[in-house]
Amino acid sequence: MKRLLLALLLALASAVPAASQPSPGSGQVIVCNKFFQVSQGAVALTKIISGISGTSISICGWAAGAGAATATFSVSYGTGTNCGTGTTTLIPVFSLPINGVMVDHKDFGGFSIPSVNSSGVANDLCLVTTGTGPLSIMLYYAQ
């Protein structure tokens, strides 16, 4: 009986509570400490955040508001002049009605872009807006 109790105590002592174990796929939390803000009408794909080789850009969210006209926005990444090379859509086109507002914001990074492309060139973040505007947007990120 003593052996059984000793084995049970040893098993319980070596067990780690589930709450202290990391969950599958968890990693370092990325806290967003930067933001980009602009108010504009229709603007083609334009670089808003310059990439730094070896450092990812992580997005925490955005707050966007349309003015007296409908507007859309989308965010892409790539290299070259205004993300013109290897352009990849990161946030698809969202439409806002007149005086419409859209907010999707967390305090931590929800997704990141690759720090460099296949040629080793740093990826930049770019914004596209359409409509007569103005469209005001604030993009929260970490780099």
C-alpha positions in Angstrom: 0.0 0.0 0.0 2.9 2.4 0.8 4.4 1.8 -2.6 1.1 2.6 -4.3 0.7 5.8 -2.3 4.3 6.8 -3.0 3.9 6.1 -6.8 0.7 8.2 -6.8 2.4 11.1 -5.0 5.3 10.9 -7.3 3.0 11.0 -10.4 1.1 13.9 -9.0 4.2 15.9 -8.0 5.7 15.5 -11.5 2.5 16.6 -13.3 2.6 20.2 -14.6 -0.8 22.0 -14.5 -2.2 22.4 -18.0 -2.6 26.2 -17.5 1.2 26.6 -17.4 1.9 24.7 -20.5 2.0 26.6 -23.8 -0.9 25.8 -26.2 0.0 24.3 -29.5 1.1 26.9 -32.0 1.6 29.6 -29.4 4.6 31.8 -29.6 5.9 35.1 -28.7 3.1 37.8 -28.4 3.7 40.7 -30.7 2.5 44.0 -29.1 1.7 46.7 -31.6 3.4 50.0 -30.7 3.1 51.9 -33.9 0.4 53.3 -36.2 0.0 54.8 -39.6 -2.7 57.4 -40.2 -3.9 59.2 -43.3 -7.1 60.8 -44.7 -7.3 60.7 -48.5 -9.4 60.2 -51.6 -8.7 57.6 -54.3 -5.0 56.7 -54.2 -3.4 53.8 -56.2 -1.2 51.3 -54.4 1.2 53.4 -52.3 3.9 52.5 -49.9 2.9 53.4 -46.3 5.5 51.4 -44.2 9.0 50.7 -45.4 10.2 47.2 -44.7 13.4 46.4 -42.8 15.3 43.3 -43.8 15.1 40.7 -41.1 12.1 42.4 -39.3 8.5 41.4 -40.0 5.6 43.9 -40.1 2.8 42.6 -37.9 -0.7 44.0 -38.2 -2.9 44.4 -35.1 -5.9 46.0 -36.9 -7.3 49.2 -38.3 -9.9 51.8 -37.9 -11.4 53.3 -41.1 -14.1 55.9 -41.7 -15.6 57.2 -44.9 -16.7 60.8 -45.3 -19.3 62.2 -47.6 -18.9 59.5 -50.2 -18.5 55.7 -50.3 -14.9 54.5 -50.2 -12.9 51.3 -50.2 -9.5 50.3 -48.9 -7.1 47.3 -49.1 -3.6 46.6 -47.9 -0.9 44.7 -49.7 2.8 44.0 -49.4 5.6 43.7 -51.9 8.9 45.3 -53.0 10.0 47.9 -55.4 8.2 51.2 -56.1 4.9 51.2 -54.2 4.9 47.4 -53.7 4.9 46.9 -57.5 6.9 43.7 -57.4 5.6 40.5 -55.9 2.4 42.3 -54.7 0.4 40.2 -52.3 -3.0 41.2 -50.9 -2.9 41.1 -47.1 -6.3 42.8 -46.3 -8.9 42.4 -49.0 -11.0 45.2 -50.3 -13.4 46.5 -47.7 -16.2 48.9 -48.7 -17.5 51.7 -46.5 -20.8 53.5 -47.1 -21.2 57.3 -46.7 -20.1 58.1 -43.2 -19.4 54.4 -42.6 -16.9 53.2 -40.0 -15.1 49.9 -39.7 -12.9 49.0 -36.7 -10.9 45.8 -36.2 -8.2 46.3 -33.6 -6.4 44.2 -31.0 -3.5 45.1 -28.8 -1.4 42.2 -30.3 -0.3 41.2 -33.8 -2.9 39.1 -35.6 -0.8 38.4 -38.7 2.6 39.3 -40.1 4.1 39.7 -43.5 7.4 37.9 -44.5 10.3 40.2 -43.7 11.9 39.6 -47.1 10.9 38.2 -50.4 12.5 35.2 -52.2 15.3 37.5 -53.4 16.1 38.8 -49.9 14.6 42.2 -50.4 12.6 43.7 -47.5 8.8 43.7 -48.0 7.0 47.1 -47.7 3.4 47.6 -46.7 1.1 49.5 -49.2 -2.4 50.9 -49.1 -5.0 51.4 -51.9 -8.1 53.6 -51.5 -10.9 54.3 -53.9 -13.8 56.7 -53.9 -13.9 60.4 -53.8 -13.3 60.4 -50.1 -12.1 61.3 -47.9 -11.3 58.0 -46.3 -9.6 58.2 -43.0 -7.6 55.2 -41.9 -5.4 54.3 -38.9 -3.4 51.1 -39.3 -1.9 49.6 -36.0 1.3 47.6 -36.4 4.6 46.5 -35.0 7.9 46.2 -36.7 
